[in-house]
Amino acid sequence: MDIKRVKDSIYWLYYQYLLITCSYVLEPWERSMFHTITVTVFAMVVYTAYVFVPIHVRLAFEFFSQIFGGQPESTVSIVN
């Protein structure tokens, strides 16, 4: 894939983003503020998913393993 096609496809994706969010009608300073807020919110969502989703998956796994007959951790013996 040559560089021109990659550049054109990235430009096309950015143009689609501008059209979907209707930010192409904003003034440059408004567009800058809009992009800053959008990137900040996206970063917070990714961080929250990275930190809290594994904890909730582990807790859900423990909950459902107790419901469906798994042994509690205190009764599992360690065998060498």
N, C-alpha and C positions, 0 to 999 in steps of 0.2 A: 504494500500500500504506500503510495507516494505521499509526500508531505502536503501537497496541495489538496488532495482529497481529504486528508485528516483535518486540515485547517478549515476546509469548506464544511465538513460535517459538524465540527465544533461550532462554527459560526451559525450553521443552520439550527443546531440544538439550542444555542443561546437565543436566537431569533424566536424560536418556538416558545421558549421560556418567557420572553418579553411579551409575546402575543397572549399567552395563557394568563399571565398575571396582570395584563393591561398596563404594565409599567413603561411601555414605550411612549405613553402620552404624558409621563411625568417630566418635570424639569430635571436637569442634571443633579441638583442638590437633593431633590425629593427622591430621585432614583437611587442615589447613594444611601440615603437614610433607609429606604425600603429594603435594599439589598443587605445592609448591615443588620437590620432587624430580622430579616429572613434567615440569614446565615447564623445569627445568634440563637434563634429559636431552634433551628435544625441541629446546631451543635449541642444545645441543652437536651434535646430529645435523644440524640445518639448517646450522649454521656449517661443519661438516666437509664436507657436501655442496657448499656454496657454494665452499669453498676448494679441495678436492681433486678433485672430479668433473671440472671443466674440464681440469685437468692430465692426468688419466688418459684423457679423451676425446681430447685432442691427441696423447698418446703412442700410443694405440691407432690413431688415424688415420695417424700417421707409420709405424707398424709395418705396417699393412695396405696402405698405399700403396707401400711398398718391396716387399712380397710380390707384389702384383698389377701390377708393372711400372711404377710411378711412378719418375720420375727423382730421384736424390738432390739435395738442395739445393745441393751444391757444384758440380754440373754444369749447373745452370740458368743461362743467361746473361741478363743484364739488357739489354733493348733499349729505347732511348729513342725 
